[in-house]
Amino acid sequence: MKTCIITGAGSGIGRAAAIAIGAANEFEYLALIGRTEDKLAETKAKMTTNAHVELFAYDLADLEGIPALVERIYETTGEITCLLNIAGYTDPQPLLTTSLESMRLTYETNVFAPFLLIRECTKYMRLNRDGSKILNVASTAGITPRPGWLSYASSKAAVVSMSQTLTEELAEYGIRVYCISPGRCATALRRKLAPNEDQSTIMQPEDVGHIICQLVSESEHCLDGQNIIVRKKT
C-alpha cells in the first residue's frame, strides 16, 4: 500500500501539505503525525482524498518511541513510500539567554527526530522496487545569519547538510532526498520568530504545501539533492 508519512500535520505547512497531497490521490494511506489529536482531526476534516487517513498524536521530542511508531505504520500498510519531515520547533533567543535545555529541545525536534524517522523509514524504503522519497523542510534561516535565532537557525542548517549527505548515501536504494527552505511563511512558528509581522503580506502555508505536493509526485525526478529556496517575491 503506497504510504506517505507527514509530520507536523496538525497546522501550518504540514497541514497544507497533507491537504494538497490528499487531493492529488497518489498515495493509498496517509499517516498524519502531530502533537495533538484535535489539530490532526481538523486537518483530516479539511481533506478531500480517496486515501485512508490515520492520525498519530505523538510528540516527536520523545525520541525513544519513534522506531516503534514507524514500525507500527509499516506493519499496517506493508510499505513506506514517502516521508515528509515538516514538524518544527523554535524558541528564539540571543546567545546569552539561550539555555542548553532550549537548544536541546530545538535539536531534538528539528534534527534528531527527522534523523530517526529517516533511519527507521529507510529500513523499509530500501525494499521498494519503485523507489521512495524523503522531503525535509529546512528554512532560509539555516543559510543566512539570523541574530537572536541561534538554536533555530543552526538546527535548520543541520537539516540542509543532513539532506545533502543523505542524497548521496541513499541513492543506492533508489531513495530520492529533497530539501526545501521556505522563507517568511504565515505559520504559528513564524509568529514566534516575528511576533509583530503582518502575516497577510507574506507567503502562506498553502503555497509551500503545493510545492511539496509537486516534489513528492511520481513524475518529479530532477530536483532532489538541492536546497530548494521557496519564497514569495515582494
C-alpha positions in Angstrom: 0.0 0.0 0.0 1.6 3.3 -1.1 2.1 5.2 2.1 3.1 8.8 2.9 4.1 9.9 6.5 3.6 13.6 7.2 4.9 15.1 10.4 3.7 18.5 11.7 0.4 17.7 10.1 -1.7 19.5 12.7 -1.1 23.0 11.5 0.8 25.3 9.1 2.9 23.8 6.3 2.3 20.3 7.5 -1.5 20.7 7.3 -1.3 22.4 3.9 0.9 19.6 2.6 -1.5 16.9 3.9 -4.4 18.6 2.2 -2.6 19.0 -1.1 -1.2 15.5 -1.2 -4.5 14.0 -0.2 -6.2 15.8 -3.1 -3.6 14.5 -5.5 -4.6 10.9 -4.7 -1.1 9.4 -5.4 -1.0 7.6 -2.1 -3.3 4.9 -0.7 -2.5 5.6 3.0 -1.6 8.9 4.7 -0.1 8.8 8.2 -0.5 12.2 9.8 1.7 12.9 12.8 1.2 15.8 15.2 1.3 16.6 18.9 -2.5 16.8 19.4 -5.4 14.7 18.2 -7.7 17.7 17.9 -5.4 19.6 15.5 -4.9 16.4 13.4 -8.7 15.9 13.3 -9.1 19.4 12.0 -6.6 18.7 9.2 -8.4 15.5 8.3 -11.7 17.3 8.2 -10.3 19.7 5.6 -9.0 16.9 3.3 -10.7 15.6 0.2 -9.0 12.3 -0.7 -9.5 8.7 -1.6 -6.7 7.6 0.7 -7.1 6.1 4.1 -6.0 8.8 6.6 -4.8 7.7 10.0 -3.9 10.1 12.8 -1.0 9.7 15.2 -0.9 12.1 18.1 2.7 12.0 19.0 5.3 14.5 20.3 8.5 13.9 18.2 10.6 15.2 21.1 10.0 11.8 22.6 12.8 10.2 20.5 12.7 6.8 22.0 9.3 6.0 20.7 10.0 6.9 17.1 11.2 3.4 15.9 8.1 1.8 17.3 5.9 4.4 15.6 7.4 3.8 12.2 7.2 0.0 12.7 3.5 0.3 13.6 2.8 2.2 10.3 4.8 -0.3 8.3 3.0 -3.3 9.8 -0.3 -1.7 9.0 0.5 -0.8 5.3 3.3 -3.2 4.3 5.2 -0.3 2.6 6.6 3.2 3.4 6.8 5.1 0.2 7.3 8.7 1.3 8.4 10.6 4.4 7.8 14.3 4.9 9.7 15.8 7.8 7.8 19.1 8.4 7.4 19.4 12.1 9.5 22.1 13.7 10.1 23.9 17.0 11.6 27.3 17.9 12.5 29.3 21.0 14.2 32.4 19.5 16.7 33.8 22.0 20.0 35.6 21.7 23.2 33.7 22.7 23.4 35.0 26.3 19.8 33.9 27.1 19.8 30.6 25.1 19.7 27.8 27.6 21.1 24.3 27.0 17.6 22.9 27.6 16.2 25.2 24.8 19.0 24.2 22.4 18.4 20.5 23.2 14.7 20.7 22.6 15.1 22.5 19.4 17.6 20.0 18.1 15.5 17.1 19.3 12.5 18.2 17.3 14.2 19.8 14.2 17.2 17.5 13.8 17.2 14.3 15.9 13.6 13.4 15.2 14.0 13.7 11.4 17.2 11.7 11.6 15.4 8.9 13.5 12.4 8.9 11.2 14.7 8.8 8.1 16.8 6.0 9.6 13.8 3.9 10.5 11.9 4.5 7.3 14.9 3.7 5.2 14.9 0.2 6.6 11.6 -0.3 4.8 12.0 2.1 1.9 15.1 0.2 0.6 12.8 -2.7 -0.1 10.6 -0.8 -2.5 11.1 -1.7 -6.1 9.8 1.6 -7.5 11.9 3.9 -5.3 10.9 6.2 -2.4 11.1 9.8 -1.5 12.1 11.8 1.6 11.5 15.5 1.9 12.9 17.6 4.7 11.7 21.2 5.5 14.6 23.4 6.5 14.4 27.2 6.3 16.2 30.2 4.8 17.2 30.9 8.4 19.6 27.9 8.0 21.6 29.6 5.2 21.8 33.2 6.3 22.8 34.9 9.6 19.9 35.3 12.0 21.0 37.1 15.2 18.7 36.1 18.0 17.6 32.9 16.4 20.7 30.8 17.2 19.1 27.5 18.1 16.5 27.5 15.3 18.9 28.8 12.6 21.6 26.3 13.4 19.2 23.4 13.6 17.9 24.2 10.1 21.5 24.5 8.8 21.9 20.9 10.1 18.8 19.8 8.2 20.2 21.2 4.9 23.5 19.4 5.5 21.8 16.2 6.5 19.6 16.2 3.4 22.5 16.8 1.0 24.6 14.0 2.7 21.7 11.5 2.5 21.0 12.3 -1.1 24.3 10.6 -1.9 24.1 7.9 0.7 20.6 6.7 -0.1 20.9 6.8 -3.9 21.9 3.1 -3.9 18.4 2.2 -2.6 16.6 4.4 -5.2 15.6 6.8 -2.4 15.4 10.5 -3.5 16.0 13.1 -0.8 14.6 16.6 -1.2 15.2 19.7 1.0 13.2 22.9 0.8 14.0 26.1 2.7 10.9 28.3 2.9 11.3 32.0 3.5 8.8 34.0 5.5 5.6 32.0 5.8 2.5 32.7 7.8 2.7 29.9 10.4 2.4 29.8 14.2 6.2 29.1 14.3 6.9 32.2 12.2 4.7 34.2 14.7 7.1 33.2 17.5 10.1 34.4 15.4 8.5 37.6 14.2 5.6 38.4 16.6 4.9 41.9 15.1 4.8 40.9 11.5 1.6 41.2 9.3 1.2 37.6 8.2 -1.3 38.5 5.5 1.5 40.1 3.5 3.8 37.1 3.4 3.8 33.6 1.8 1.0 31.3 3.0 1.3 27.6 4.1 -0.8 26.6 1.1 1.9 28.0 -1.3 4.5 25.7 0.3 2.2 22.8 0.6 1.5 22.9 -3.2 5.3 22.8 -3.9 5.8 19.9 -1.6 3.0 18.0 -3.3 4.7 18.6 -6.7 8.1 17.4 -5.4 6.7 14.1 -4.0 4.7 13.3 -7.1 5.8 10.3 -9.1 6.6 12.5 -12.1 9.2 14.6 -10.3 12.7 13.2 -10.6 15.1 16.1 -11.2 15.1 18.4 -8.1 16.4 16.1 -5.4 19.8 16.7 -3.8 19.3 20.5 -3.8 18.4 23.0 -1.1 15.3 24.5 -2.8 14.5 28.0 -1.7 10.8 28.8 -1.6 9.9 32.4 -1.0 7.4 35.0 -2.1 8.6 37.9 -4.1 7.7 41.2 -2.6 
